[in-house]
Amino acid sequence: MSALIHSKNLRKDFLAPVVNQLIKLRIQQCYSQEELNYKIGMCDGQIARYESGHRTPSIFTLHCWADALDSKITIVANDNEPPTMPFEMAKAVNDNKLQIVA
């Protein structure tokens, strides 16, 4: 069942994949937004605001949201290499030179 069918406005930001999965879980488990608000302990309309992108949930809120749907959110580090930095960096505010020691 697609969340697109049941929601007028969906998020279009970096949280869209996570929130869309939570929407699908909510619909599969036959919870209304109001019922999920009550189960999590949020004020009326909060889930609707998160689902539509009017508000951005914190990591704790995402955890509570997933937990209420008997699910878990796992944060996985990406496998990209860290950015490379030059051996000598620009002067800091106090004019001390910063250096990377290898």
C-alpha positions in Angstrom: 0.0 0.0 0.0 1.5 3.3 -1.0 1.8 6.2 1.4 1.3 8.5 -1.6 -2.4 7.4 -1.8 -3.1 8.3 1.8 -1.2 11.6 2.3 -1.8 14.8 0.4 1.6 16.2 1.1 4.7 14.2 1.5 8.2 15.3 2.6 10.7 16.2 0.0 13.7 16.7 2.2 16.5 14.4 3.4 14.1 12.7 5.9 11.7 11.7 3.1 12.8 8.0 2.9 12.6 7.5 6.6 9.3 9.2 7.1 7.8 7.5 4.1 8.7 4.1 5.6 7.1 5.1 8.9 3.9 6.3 7.0 3.8 2.9 5.2 4.1 1.1 8.6 1.4 3.2 10.2 -1.0 2.5 7.3 -0.1 -1.3 7.3 -0.9 -1.4 11.0 -4.2 0.5 10.5 -3.3 3.4 12.8 -4.6 6.9 12.1 -2.4 9.8 12.7 -4.5 10.7 15.7 -4.1 7.2 17.2 -0.4 7.3 16.7 -0.2 10.8 18.3 -1.9 9.3 21.4 0.3 6.2 21.4 3.5 8.2 21.3 2.2 10.9 23.7 2.3 13.8 21.2 -0.1 16.7 20.9 -2.8 16.6 18.3 -1.7 16.9 14.7 2.0 16.4 15.4 2.4 13.3 13.2 0.6 15.0 10.4 3.1 17.9 10.6 6.0 15.5 10.5 4.6 13.5 7.7 3.9 16.5 5.5 7.2 18.2 6.2 5.9 21.2 8.1 8.0 20.0 11.1 11.3 18.1 11.4 11.3 15.3 14.0 14.3 14.9 16.2 16.2 11.5 16.4 14.4 10.8 19.7 11.1 11.5 18.1 11.9 9.2 15.2 12.9 6.5 17.7 9.6 6.9 19.6 7.7 6.9 16.4 9.3 3.7 15.2 9.0 2.1 18.6 5.2 2.8 18.6 5.0 0.9 15.3 7.0 -2.0 16.8 9.9 -1.1 14.5 13.5 0.1 14.9 15.5 2.8 13.3 19.2 2.0 12.7 21.7 4.6 11.9 24.4 3.3 9.6 27.6 5.2 8.9 28.3 5.7 5.3 31.4 4.2 3.7 32.6 7.4 2.2 36.2 8.3 3.0 36.6 11.3 5.4 37.5 14.5 3.7 41.1 15.1 3.2 42.6 18.2 4.8 45.8 20.1 3.9 48.8 19.6 6.1 48.8 23.2 7.1 45.6 24.9 7.8 44.6 28.6 7.8 45.3 30.8 10.8 42.8 30.6 13.6 41.3 33.6 15.3 44.2 33.8 17.8 46.8 33.6 14.9 48.2 30.3 16.0 49.0 27.9 13.1 47.1 24.7 13.1 48.9 21.6 11.8 48.0 18.1 11.3 50.5 15.7 12.8 50.8 12.5 11.0 
